Each structure stands twice: as structure tokens, then as C-alpha cells.
Amino acid sequence: MKSGGAVSVVLAVLLSWPVSAAAQSARTDSNVSRGDPFSSDPQAPGNVLREVEEAEMEREALFPRSPLGGFRDRTYQAKKKIYEATGFKMGLVIQQLGQGISDVQPGFDNSGTAADLDFGVKRELINKGQPNHGGVSDQLQGRWDYGTTGPQDLGFVSLASAGGTANAWSRYQPTFLSRNFYWQHGSKEAGWAYRVGKITTDQTLLTSQYISPVTTFLPNVGTGVFAAGFPDSGLGFVGGLYPNDRITIVGLISDANANRLNFGDIGAGDTYKAVQLGVKLLPLTPKAGYSKFLLWQSDGTKNGQPINAMTGQEGWGFAMKLEQELSSDGRAVGIFRYGRSYDNSAVYKEQAGLSFILNDPTDFERLKNDAFGVAFNWVKSVAAGARDEYNFETFYRFPLFPAVDTTLSYQSVFDPALTREIDQASVFSLRLRTTY
């Protein structure tokens, strides 16, 4: 806790540090953020900023005139001036989810709603606008339910599913907290980057722009590789090398006792270590994603208690994500994910999933940026006596207004792992995502 407090103070000072005249006068290549050098997760702080900035310039939607259009234009101009004067970038994304399940255990809720808020702030302190820039990033995240049961609890509790039905859609107590708070230096363009501070491991490793509970698929088994035994958000270090556009090498070490509510207990000496190789195997377009191969080891937690995707026990494992464009225009993408843990150190002993995404399936100008997806997932829980569980999901996402995405989703869960009372359940979901 003492070391966590010290890091917090240092980062807070850096956030308030005046930008030098040289940094202020540095050339800016683009007003649009480059994104996160380590992660393609839409919820990663750098990617939140890039999405917001791109959405501010996007006008195609089913209804092209947004009720908030004038407000968005004014805030865009204001944020641009703030960045030019101070080096601060900021963006806000709010998403809402409603979900209902056809069959649940007796006495449990069969529907629930929740909201998720991501507010990203970045301040470039050195080499502003350049590939080798350095600065401080913070991600404030808020989550709350509108009733007694959030969608994530519907899957884990009401359905007794190991694979879940809505990853991360559950309330925080307190409602708002900082998931990421770190110093970052470098970029892919520079060929290197590192990050030190409070980091979120499952936002950093094995990510894909097409696999996220806020933009595409929903269940835990369909969006997270929990067989990799990820710790919670906590103090850590990430370093990356980018020798060319097709290869990335990332190393990470973080506190195994991490707790998103504070800075964990890095002084206990329990750590989570991982190394990841990313390769664009057969890219057909410049926007092709990386296939990623991960090897990890965890010391477990100091008291053997579960945290996030960890059971609290020492162990190791490996995981992979194979991502490949299936059409020459990059619209069709296939993704295979697999993970295996050993020594019962992760909540999933083994998992696998196959996903297919088609971007712009309608080819209709007003529905530009829509997407269709299908996925099939399997999970073997570490829980004693658990059944093998299977999940099928399909979704369609379209822009209702500029910067307002609407997603309709259907899941079919077969053999929920932690009960013998339900053999199959249907899950219906409606999700709204708005950028500011």
C-alpha cells in the first residue's frame, strides 16, 4: 500500500506539471490519437481516445442527424484547443446493456440491466505529437446496475454458467474507480514502448479489436481468455518491441495481489509474469490484426484467495489468438482462441473459441461501420464436478445515430457448467454505446 501510494503521488504530480515551451511548440502529426501500442481492446485508454476522436468526424448513421450533434461539434473544438494549449487529450464512452435469459435456477432473476462508463485522459509531457512521446494516462471507469441483478450476475449466478453471458457488466462498489493510471513512453512508430504504473492485464494481452463485450461479443468465455489466469488491475510494468509492422514482442510483470479498488500489495512479492509474441501471419490489408502467442506464470496470491481470473494458486499456462482476414478488403475476419492453465491456477482449466466477423455486411451508406458476428465457445471450469459448457452467439451492430451504436445479440448456452438443472438457455441482449 505504501509503494502504491507513492506511485499515485508521483503520477498526480506529473499530471499537473506544466508542459515545456518546446513540447508545446512541437509539431503534431495528427489530431487523432495513434491508439494503444500494446492493446487493440476498445476499452484500453489510448483506444478510447482514438475512437472518440474518429467518431467526432463520423457522420454516417441510420439517422444522420443526432440530437447531440451541435454539442459534439462544440466539445470537439474545445478539446482540440485544450490539447494544443496543454497536451491533454480526453474522451468519454458510455454503454448500456439489457439482458434476459429464458431459463434460470429457481428463485433467481432472469433479466437485468447495467451501464459502463469509460473516461480516458492522456497528457503528453515530452515530445508532444512525436512517435517517441511520453506522458501520463488515466482511465476512470464507472459501472452500475439499474436493478438488483446486473447482466454478468445473470450468467454466473442465475444460470450457474462458468462461461458467463455478459463479461464485466456488473456494478462497482464504489461506482467509479481508476482502472489504469500509468506513465507511458514510446509507440509502435518509434519501434519501442514501455508503461509503468497501475495497469489492467486483461486489457493488455491477447486482445483484439473484434473481441470485446462493449462492441462485439458478450460472454466471458467469448471475450476473455481467462485460462490465462490474469490478475486484477494493479501495479506493474509492460515493455514492447516493434521491429517491423508484422511483429510485436511484449513482456509484462504485475502484482498478483492486485486489486482494482486500490494498489494491491506488491510488497508481498507475488507476481504475474507473461511474454507475448504478436505476428501478422497473412495480412491482406494494412489494418490486419495480430495473431498472438502467450506464455505466463503466476505466483498465486499471498492468502490463496481468488482474484479476477486467478484461483489464488501458483501455476502457469499458455494461450493463443489466431486472427486472420478472410477477404481481400479485410471486411471478413476469423479468430480462433485457445488457452490452457496448469496447477489449477486459473478459473478456466481450458477454453477454446471460434469467431467470425463481417464488417459492413449491408453495404448500405447510412449503415457504414455496421458489423455482424457469429461465435462458438467451449470452456472447462476448474471447479470440481463442473460440466463442459458450450456457448453459441450471434450479433448485429449498427450506427443508430452518429457516434451511437446499437447491438442486438442472441446466445444459446448448452450445459451450464455449475448446475445440472438446466441443459439449455437462450439469452437476448440489447446494447447501446455512445461516444462523447
C-alpha positions in Angstrom: 0.0 0.0 0.0 2.9 2.4 0.8 4.5 1.8 -2.6 1.2 2.2 -4.3 0.5 5.5 -2.6 4.0 6.8 -3.7 3.3 5.9 -7.3 -0.1 7.6 -7.1 1.5 10.8 -5.8 4.2 10.8 -8.5 1.7 10.3 -11.3 -0.5 13.0 -9.9 2.4 15.5 -9.9 3.2 14.6 -13.5 -0.4 15.3 -14.5 -0.2 18.8 -13.1 3.3 19.5 -14.4 3.5 22.4 -16.8 4.3 21.5 -20.4 7.6 23.0 -21.6 7.6 25.6 -24.3 9.5 23.1 -26.6 6.9 20.5 -26.1 4.1 23.0 -26.8 5.7 24.1 -30.0 6.4 20.5 -31.2 4.8 19.5 -34.5 1.6 17.4 -34.2 1.3 14.8 -37.0 -2.4 14.3 -36.5 -5.2 15.3 -34.1 -6.3 11.7 -34.0 -4.6 9.5 -31.3 -2.4 6.6 -32.5 -4.1 4.3 -30.1 -2.6 1.9 -27.5 0.7 0.4 -28.6 0.1 -2.8 -26.5 -3.6 -3.4 -26.9 -6.3 -3.5 -29.5 -9.0 -3.7 -26.8 -11.6 -0.9 -27.4 -11.7 -0.2 -23.6 -7.9 0.4 -23.4 -7.4 4.2 -22.6 -5.5 5.0 -25.8 -8.1 3.3 -27.9 -11.0 5.1 -26.1 -9.4 8.4 -27.1 -8.9 7.3 -30.7 -12.4 6.0 -31.1 -13.9 9.2 -29.6 -11.9 11.4 -32.0 -12.8 9.3 -35.0 -16.5 9.3 -34.0 -16.5 13.1 -33.8 -15.7 13.2 -37.5 -18.1 10.3 -38.5 -21.5 11.3 -39.9 -22.8 8.1 -41.4 -25.7 6.5 -39.5 -29.2 5.2 -39.9 -30.4 8.6 -38.7 -27.7 11.1 -39.8 -28.8 14.0 -37.6 -28.1 13.3 -33.9 -29.9 15.2 -31.2 -26.5 15.9 -29.7 -24.8 16.8 -33.0 -24.2 20.5 -32.0 -22.9 19.6 -28.6 -20.5 17.1 -30.1 -19.1 19.7 -32.5 -18.6 22.3 -29.8 -16.8 19.8 -27.5 -14.6 18.6 -30.3 -13.4 22.1 -31.0 -12.9 22.8 -27.2 -10.9 19.6 -26.8 -8.7 20.4 -29.8 -7.8 23.8 -28.2 -7.1 22.2 -24.8 -4.7 19.7 -26.4 -2.9 22.4 -28.4 -2.5 24.5 -25.3 -1.8 21.9 -22.6 -1.2 18.5 -24.1 -4.3 17.0 -22.5 -6.5 14.6 -24.5 -9.8 13.2 -23.2 -12.7 11.1 -24.3 -15.9 9.6 -22.8 -17.7 6.4 -23.8 -21.0 5.3 -22.1 -22.6 1.9 -22.9 -25.9 0.4 -21.6 -26.9 -3.3 -21.7 -30.2 -5.0 -21.1 -30.3 -8.8 -21.0 -32.8 -11.5 -20.4 -32.4 -15.3 -20.0 -35.1 -17.9 -20.8 -34.2 -20.4 -18.1 -32.6 -19.8 -14.7 -32.4 -21.5 -11.4 -35.5 -21.3 -9.2 -35.7 -18.0 -7.2 -33.2 -16.1 -9.3 -33.7 -13.1 -11.6 -34.0 -13.8 -15.3 -33.3 -10.2 -16.5 -31.0 -7.3 -15.7 -29.6 -4.0 -17.0 -26.3 -2.2 -16.4 -24.2 0.7 -17.5 -20.5 1.1 -18.1 -18.6 4.4 -18.4 -15.0 4.8 -19.6 -13.4 8.2 -19.3 -9.9 8.4 -20.7 -7.3 11.2 -20.1 -3.8 11.4 -21.6 -1.3 14.2 -21.2 1.8 14.2 -23.4 4.6 15.8 -21.4 7.6 15.2 -23.6 8.0 15.1 -27.4 4.3 16.1 -28.0 2.9 14.6 -31.2 6.0 12.7 -32.0 6.5 8.9 -32.2 8.7 8.9 -29.1 6.3 11.0 -27.0 5.9 10.3 -23.2 3.1 11.1 -20.8 0.6 10.1 -18.3 -2.7 8.3 -18.9 -5.6 7.7 -16.6 -8.8 5.7 -17.1 -11.8 6.4 -14.9 -14.3 3.6 -15.1 -17.8 3.5 -13.7 -20.2 0.6 -13.6 -23.7 0.4 -12.1 -26.8 -1.7 -12.3 -30.3 -0.4 -12.7 -31.9 -3.2 -10.6 -30.9 -5.9 -8.2 -29.0 -8.0 -10.7 -26.6 -7.0 -13.3 -26.2 -8.9 -16.6 -22.9 -10.6 -15.5 -24.6 -11.9 -12.4 -27.4 -13.3 -14.5 -24.9 -15.7 -16.2 -22.7 -16.6 -13.2 -25.5 -16.7 -10.5 -28.9 -17.1 -12.1 -27.8 -19.5 -14.8 -24.8 -21.0 -12.9 -22.7 -20.7 -16.0 -18.9 -20.8 -16.0 -18.7 -19.1 -19.3 -21.0 -16.2 -18.4 -23.3 -14.2 -20.6 -22.0 -10.6 -20.2 -18.4 -10.1 -19.3 -17.7 -7.2 -16.9 -21.3 -5.9 -17.0 -21.7 -5.6 -13.2 -21.7 -2.9 -10.6 -18.7 -1.4 -8.9 -18.6 -0.5 -5.2 -17.7 2.3 -5.2 -19.3 3.2 -8.6 -16.3 4.9 -10.0 -12.6 3.9 -9.8 -9.3 4.2 -11.7 -8.5 1.0 -13.6 -5.4 2.4 -15.3 -3.0 5.1 -14.1 0.4 5.0 -15.6 3.4 6.7 -17.3 3.9 5.6 -20.9 6.8 6.4 -23.3 7.2 5.4 -26.9 5.0 4.0 -29.6 4.8 1.4 -32.4 6.1 4.0 -34.8 9.1 4.6 -32.6 9.8 0.8 -32.5 9.6 0.6 -28.7 7.3 1.5 -25.8 7.0 0.9 -22.1 4.4 1.5 -19.4 4.8 1.6 -15.6 2.1 2.2 -13.0 -1.4 0.8 -12.4 -2.2 -1.4 -15.4 -5.0 -3.8 -16.4 -3.5 -7.1 -17.7 -6.5 -8.4 -19.5 -6.8 -5.1 -21.4 -3.2 -5.6 -22.5 -2.6 -9.2 -23.5 -4.4 -11.4 -26.1 -6.6 -8.5 -27.2 -8.4 -8.0 -30.5 -10.4 -5.0 -31.8 -13.1 -7.6 -32.8 -13.4 -9.3 -29.4 -14.9 -7.0 -26.7 -18.0 -7.1 -24.5 -18.7 -3.4 -25.3 -18.5 -3.6 -29.1 -19.0 -7.2 -30.3 -19.5 -10.4 -28.4 -20.7 -10.6 -24.8 -20.0 -13.7 -22.7 -16.8 -14.1 -20.6 -15.7 -17.2 -22.4 -16.3 -15.4 -25.8 -14.4 -12.2 -24.9 -11.8 -13.0 -22.3 -9.0 -15.7 -22.2 -9.5 -16.5 -18.5 -7.4 -19.6 -18.9 -4.5 -17.2 -18.8 -5.1 -16.5 -15.1 -5.0 -12.7 -15.4 -4.6 -10.8 -12.1 -6.7 -7.7 -11.4 -5.7 -4.1 -12.2 -2.6 -3.2 -10.2 1.0 -2.0 -10.2 3.1 -3.4 -13.0 5.4 -2.9 -15.9 4.9 -3.5 -19.7 7.5 -3.3 -22.3 7.2 -3.7 -26.1 9.5 -4.0 -29.1 8.2 -3.5 -32.7 10.9 -4.4 -35.2 8.5 -4.0 -38.1 4.8 -3.7 -38.8 4.3 -7.5 -38.7 5.9 -8.4 -35.4 5.5 -7.3 -31.8 7.1 -8.6 -28.6 5.6 -7.7 -25.3 6.8 -8.6 -21.8 4.7 -7.9 -18.6 5.1 -8.2 -14.9 2.4 -7.2 -12.4 1.3 -7.6 -8.8 -0.5 -11.0 -8.4 -2.3 -9.4 -5.3 -3.6 -6.5 -7.5 -6.9 -5.0 -6.5 -8.7 -2.5 -8.8 -10.0 -0.7 -5.6 -6.5 0.3 -4.6 -2.9 -0.5 -5.4 -2.9 -4.1 -4.1 0.1 -5.4 -2.2 3.2 -5.5 -4.4 5.3 -5.6 -1.3 4.2 -9.2 -0.7 6.4 -10.3 -3.6 3.8 -12.3 -5.5 3.9 -11.6 -9.2 2.4 -12.5 -12.6 4.8 -12.7 -15.5 4.0 -13.1 -19.2 5.6 -12.8 -22.6 3.7 -12.4 -25.8 4.7 -12.7 -29.4 2.4 -11.0 -32.0 2.6 -11.8 -35.7 0.5 -10.7 -38.7 0.5 -14.1 -40.4 -1.1 -13.4 -43.8 -2.2 -9.8 -43.8 -4.4 -8.8 -46.7 -4.8 -5.1 -45.7 -2.9 -2.6 -43.6 -5.5 -2.9 -40.8 -4.9 -6.6 -40.3 -4.8 -7.7 -36.7 -2.0 -9.7 -34.9 -2.1 -13.4 -34.1 -0.7 -13.6 -30.5 1.0 -16.3 -28.6 1.3 -16.0 -24.8 3.3 -17.9 -22.1 2.6 -16.9 -18.5 3.4 -17.9 -14.8 1.7 -16.8 -11.6 3.0 -17.0 -8.0 -0.6 -17.0 -6.8 -2.0 -14.7 -4.1 -0.5 -14.2 -0.7 -3.5 -15.8 1.1 -4.5 -18.2 -1.7 -7.8 -16.3 -2.3 -9.2 -15.9 -5.8 -8.8 -12.5 -7.6 -10.2 -11.8 -11.1 -9.2 -14.8 -13.3 -6.9 -16.3 -10.7 -7.8 -19.1 -8.2 -5.1 -17.8 -5.9 -2.9 -20.9 -6.6 0.6 -20.9 -8.1 0.7 -22.1 -11.7 1.4 -21.5 -15.4 -0.1 -21.9 -18.8 -0.2 -20.8 -22.4 -2.7 -19.2 -24.7 -3.1 -18.0 -28.3 -5.3 -15.9 -30.5 -5.1 -16.6 -34.2 -6.6 -13.7 -36.2 -6.8 -13.7 -40.0 -8.5 -11.6 -42.6 -10.6 -13.8 -44.9 -11.3 -11.4 -47.7 -9.1 -9.1 -49.8 -10.9 -6.0 -48.5 -10.5 -7.0 -44.8 -14.2 -7.0 -44.2 -14.3 -10.7 -43.2 -12.2 -11.8 -40.2 -11.9 -15.1 -38.5 -10.5 -15.6 -35.0 -9.5 -18.7 -33.1 -8.7 -18.5 -29.4 -7.3 -21.2 -27.1 -6.0 -21.3 -23.5 -4.7 -23.9 -21.1 -3.8 -23.5 -17.5 -1.9 -25.9 -15.2 -1.9 -26.5 -11.5 -5.4 -25.2 -11.2 -4.1 -21.6 -11.1 -6.8 -20.1 -13.4 -10.6 -20.1 -13.1 -10.7 -21.9 -16.5 -8.7 -25.1 -16.9 -9.2 -25.0 -20.6 -11.1 -22.9 -23.2 -11.5 -22.6 -26.9 -13.5 -20.4 -29.3 -14.0 -19.7 -32.9 -15.4 -16.3 -34.0 -16.3 -14.9 -37.4 -16.9 -11.1 -38.0 -18.2 -9.4 -41.2 -17.7 -5.6 -41.3 -20.1 -3.5 -43.3 -22.3 -6.6 -44.2 -25.2 -4.5 -45.6 -23.0 -2.3 -47.9 -25.5 0.5 -47.2 -24.1 4.0 -47.0 -26.2 5.0 -43.9 -25.1 1.8 -42.1 -21.4 2.2 -42.8 -19.5 0.8 -39.9 -22.1 -1.9 -39.1 -20.9 -5.4 -38.2 -22.3 -9.0 -38.0 -20.7 -11.7 -35.9 -21.0 -15.4 -35.1 -19.1 -17.3 -32.4 -18.9 -20.8 -30.8 -17.1 -21.2 -27.5 -16.2 -24.1 -25.1 -15.0 -23.9 -21.6 -13.8 -26.4 -18.9 -14.1 -24.8 -15.5 -11.6 -25.5 -12.7 -14.5 -26.1 -10.3 -14.8 -29.7 -9.1 -17.6 -31.6 -10.9 -18.3 -28.9 -13.5 -19.6 -29.9 -16.9 -18.1 -28.9 -20.2 -20.0 -25.8 -21.2 -20.8 -24.6 -24.8 -21.9 -21.2 -25.9 -23.2 -20.0 -29.3 -23.6 -16.3 -30.1 -24.6 -14.1 -32.9 -24.9 -10.3 -33.0 -25.6 -7.4 -35.4 -24.3 -3.9 -34.6 -25.3 -0.7 -36.5 -24.9 3.1 -36.0 -28.4 4.4 -35.0 -27.1 8.0 -34.8 -23.6 9.4 -35.4 -21.4 8.1 -32.6 -24.3 5.9 -31.2 -24.0 2.2 -31.9 -26.9 -0.3 -31.3 -26.2 -4.0 -30.9 -28.7 -6.9 -30.9 -27.4 -10.2 -29.6 -28.6 -13.8 -29.2 -26.8 -16.5 -27.2 -27.6 -20.2 -26.6 -25.9 -21.7 -23.6 -25.6 -25.5 -23.5 -24.9 -27.5 -20.3 -24.2 -24.6 -17.8 -21.1 -25.9 -16.0 -22.2 -25.4 -12.4 -25.7 -26.8 -12.4 -27.5 -30.0 -13.6 -30.9 -28.4 -13.6 -30.6 -26.6 -16.9 -29.5 -28.1 -20.2 -30.0 -25.1 -22.5 -30.9 -21.5 -22.1 -31.5 -18.6 -24.6 -30.0 -15.2 -23.9 -31.3 -12.0 -25.5 -29.4 -8.7 -25.3 -29.7 -5.1 -26.4 -26.6 -2.8 -26.1 -26.2 0.9 -26.7 -22.7 2.6 -27.0 -22.2 6.3 -27.2 -19.0 8.3 -27.5 -18.6 11.9 -26.3 
